[in-house]
């Protein structure tokens, strides 16, 4: 069962990401699509929060088309509330009942979601079963495309990786038990770095912390703009143990794509590891630039 605190973290993260994504997408293209799956899972609270963010873009929508597609088992009532928010902002809303797996890919195709900026949010943490990989893959029709996917505790993210060159995941936990798995995917650009910035900028909610799925020690990390570096330190050292050596750029990319941390966090940890003599660098002196080689 999703705790109210975890639900609040997910909603704030969605809002923060939308606040950055929507203006950028509207500057890029004349048609922009936001897809919200499982819109009835929380009584429509997340869908309404998303629509309010989109409605705030009314000045940017002039001469453009911003569409929201909401799917779920029964979204008729939610659809009325969404249309009420969108009415004065020049937005389009399509609500489709009958299940997200069955309706989202069809709905995206029907409104011509191919090759337009597309963001999808699918919170399946409370669903009877996880979404089909094909449902998530349907979002890759966008150009560029991004997705936020929430899976129940203990779920595997790998089935949803195909089609997403940029892909990362984080556990949302309020105890030592496995937490809900939040997955982010993107097809291009600096979207992943933006997601990571939003991830660590959300307000702290009582008892909710992050866990890096790749951390063998399963350390819980407080939500902070300067997160505890312990899990990242362990994962960087383990990665260097496997590959022998890597450039700073490669290690920054590893942190960004394979851990819950940002590239900048990796730079700070690498400085500490070099200063402590835990790793060696080549060349031995000078700025720790992207082409410096780090060895275990």
TAJORA-V707638 format. One record per residue. OMEGA is omega in whole degrees, -180 to 180 (999 if undefined). Layout:
OMEGA ; OMEGA
This chain:
179 ; 176 ; -180 ; 180 ; 178 ; 177 ; 179 ; 178 ; 180 ; -178 ; 180 ; 178 ; 177 ; -179 ; -179 ; -178 ; 178 ; -180 ; 176 ; -174 ; -172 ; 179 ; 180 ; -180 ; -179 ; 175 ; -175 ; -170 ; 178 ; 176 ; -178 ; -176 ; 173 ; -179 ; -178 ; 179 ; -180 ; -173 ; -179 ; -174 ; -179 ; -179 ; 179 ; -176 ; -179 ; 179 ; 179 ; 178 ; 178 ; -179 ; 178 ; 176 ; -180 ; -180 ; 178 ; -179 ; -172 ; 179 ; -179 ; -175 ; -178 ; -178 ; -180 ; -179 ; 178 ; -174 ; 173 ; 174 ; -180 ; 179 ; 178 ; 180 ; 178 ; -176 ; -179 ; -179 ; 179 ; -179 ; 178 ; 179 ; 179 ; 179 ; 178 ; 179 ; -174 ; -169 ; -176 ; -175 ; 179 ; -179 ; 176 ; -180 ; 174 ; 177 ; -175 ; 177 ; 178 ; 177 ; -178 ; 179 ; -175 ; -169 ; -174 ; 179 ; 180 ; -179 ; 179 ; 179 ; -176 ; -178 ; 176 ; -177 ; -179 ; 172 ; 171 ; 177 ; -174 ; 174 ; 177 ; 175 ; -178 ; 177 ; -178 ; -177 ; -179 ; -178 ; 180 ; 176 ; -179 ; 179 ; 175 ; 177 ; -180 ; 179 ; 179 ; 180 ; -180 ; -180 ; -179 ; 176 ; 180 ; 177 ; -8 ; -179 ; 175 ; 177 ; 170 ; -176 ; 177 ; -177 ; 180 ; 177 ; 178 ; -179 ; 175 ; -179 ; -172 ; 179 ; -177 ; -177 ; -177 ; 179 ; -178 ; 180 ; 176 ; -169 ; 177 ; -177 ; 180 ; 175 ; 171 ; -171 ; 173 ; 177 ; 177 ; 178 ; 177 ; -179 ; 175 ; -177 ; 177 ; -177 ; 175 ; 177 ; 178 ; -178 ; -176 ; 169 ; -176 ; -175 ; -176 ; 178 ; 178 ; 177 ; -179 ; 178 ; 178 ; -178 ; -176 ; -178 ; -178 ; 178 ; 176 ; 175 ; -171 ; 172 ; -177 ; 177 ; 178 ; 172 ; 178 ; -179 ; -180 ; -178 ; -179 ; -180 ; 177 ; -179 ; 176 ; -174 ; 176 ; 176 ; -175 ; 175 ; 175 ; -174 ; 178 ; -174 ; -174 ; -180 ; 179 ; 178 ; -179 ; -177 ; 176 ; 179 ; 178 ; 179 ; 177 ; 176 ; 180 ; -173 ; 179 ; 178 ; 180 ; 177 ; 177 ; 178 ; 180 ; 180 ; 175 ; 178 ; 177 ; 180 ; -177 ; -173 ; -172 ; 178 ; 178 ; -172 ; 177 ; 177 ; 180 ; 177 ; 179 ; 179 ; 180 ; -180 ; 180 ; 175 ; -179 ; -179 ; 178 ; -179 ; -179 ; -178 ; -180 ; 174 ; 176 ; -179 ; 177 ; 3 ; -172 ; -176 ; 178 ; -179 ; 180 ; -178 ; -175 ; -177 ; 177 ; -178 ; 179 ; -180 ; 176 ; 999
